[in-house]
């Protein structure tokens, strides 16, 4: 009888344990993870040049691979004449840019006498500056060429360099040459 009673208790215990474990069961759902990517975009420009505004535009600087330098050119300007060249700036990044230009420290080379006689003006679709002596310390000191140039848009500008004839003796600038480096960049608002 003890064996039967023990067996009965064992059986009741097993049934009770099954019921308790079955009553505490639960359901789960699959876990979903999203991978959101944020991209900051890029601010890149390309600069094209057209000598005398009559030749086809040629790509001279591209900042998509980092900073770029516009190669030097040579232009003859006789006394009393001027020359106008054109440049195009294209926003090849994917954010709107403000375009700036300045003559950095040490940007003038060659004959200072020639620079003192010359004037430079910027115009076209760009904000107009000059004519003024480009070697003046404040000329183009971070001047805004345009604001809010949209991604994919471009702007055509002119640079007019003149060597005015004056009533004074200008023999000191005969056969003189000079050069000028300009920094051009795009920046977001």
Protein Blocks (a to p, Z undefined) as FASTA:
>chain_A
ZZmmmmmmmmmmmmmmmmmmmmmgccddddddddddddebjadddddddehhlaccddfb
dfknoccddddddddddehiacddddddddfbfbdcdddddddehiagcjfklmmmpccd
dehjbccedjddfkbfkgoghpafbghiaehiacdddddddddddfbdcklmgoiacddd
dddddddZZ
